[in-house]
């Protein structure tokens, strides 16, 4: 399963996005049942894309993340390419559709 880097501050989040050409932020909360179900599926999906780095943010620990990235609900999944947001999914994630979108971006990037 894809390794997850825990991001505990806005500085860590910004550095993570800046320092990886392909970065994926997963924003969740502890009390979110959907969040707990989505993360393992996301890690499994991202195994197919070795160049994408996965970072996890607990929205309770880093409250500013919601304002910075206009996150209105969790889980929020954001894919960045060279620091720019290219893909966003939230709440109920359709993994087939998400995989197709990531694949297109990944192919364009490579």
C-alpha positions in Angstrom: 0.0 0.0 0.0 1.1 3.6 -0.8 3.1 5.2 2.0 1.3 8.1 3.7 3.1 11.1 5.0 1.4 12.8 8.0 1.2 16.6 7.6 0.6 18.4 10.8 0.9 22.1 9.9 0.4 24.5 7.0 4.1 24.8 6.6 4.4 21.0 6.2 1.5 20.9 3.7 2.9 23.8 1.6 6.4 22.2 1.6 5.0 18.8 0.7 3.1 20.2 -2.3 6.1 22.4 -3.3 8.7 19.6 -3.0 7.0 16.9 -4.9 6.2 17.3 -8.6 3.1 15.0 -8.1 1.5 15.4 -4.7 -1.8 14.1 -3.5 -3.4 15.6 -0.3 -6.0 13.6 1.6 -7.9 15.8 4.1 -10.0 14.1 6.7 -11.3 14.2 10.3 -11.2 11.6 13.0 -14.9 11.4 13.4 -15.7 10.9 9.7 -16.7 7.3 8.9 -16.5 7.9 5.1 -12.9 9.2 5.6 -11.8 6.0 7.3 -13.3 3.9 4.5 -11.8 6.0 1.7 -8.2 6.2 2.8 -7.3 2.5 2.4 -8.9 2.4 -1.1 -7.0 5.6 -2.1 -3.7 4.1 -0.9 -4.4 1.0 -2.9 -5.3 3.0 -6.0 -2.2 5.2 -5.8 0.0 2.2 -5.7 -0.5 2.1 -9.5 1.1 5.6 -9.7 4.5 5.4 -8.1 5.5 9.0 -8.8 2.6 10.4 -6.8 3.3 11.2 -3.2 0.4 10.9 -0.7 0.1 13.3 2.3 -2.6 13.1 5.0 -4.0 16.1 6.8 -6.3 15.9 9.8 -8.6 19.0 9.4 -9.0 19.2 13.2 -5.2 19.6 13.7 -4.7 22.0 10.8 -7.9 24.0 10.6 -6.3 26.5 8.1 -6.2 23.9 5.4 -10.0 24.4 4.8 -9.6 28.1 4.0 -6.3 27.7 2.1 -7.7 25.1 -0.3 -11.5 25.9 -0.2 -12.4 22.6 1.4 -16.1 22.5 2.4 -16.4 18.8 3.3 -14.3 15.8 4.1 -12.8 13.7 2.9 -11.2 16.0 0.3 -8.8 14.6 -2.2 -6.6 17.0 -4.1 -3.9 16.2 -6.7 -1.2 18.8 -7.4 1.1 18.9 -10.4 4.1 21.2 -9.9 2.3 22.9 -7.0 -0.9 23.6 -9.0 -4.2 21.8 -8.2 -5.2 19.6 -11.1 -7.9 17.3 -9.6 -10.3 17.5 -6.7 -12.8 15.0 -5.3 -14.8 15.2 -2.1 -17.1 13.3 0.2 -18.4 10.3 -1.8 -15.6 9.3 -4.2 -16.2 7.3 -7.3 -13.0 5.4 -7.6 -13.3 4.2 -11.2 -13.8 7.8 -12.3 -11.0 9.0 -10.0 -8.6 6.4 -11.4 -9.4 7.4 -15.0 -8.8 11.1 -14.2 -5.5 10.4 -12.4 -4.4 8.1 -15.2 -4.9 10.9 -17.8 -3.0 13.4 -15.7 -0.3 10.9 -15.0 0.2 10.0 -18.7 0.3 13.7 -19.7 2.9 14.3 -16.9 5.1 11.4 -18.1 
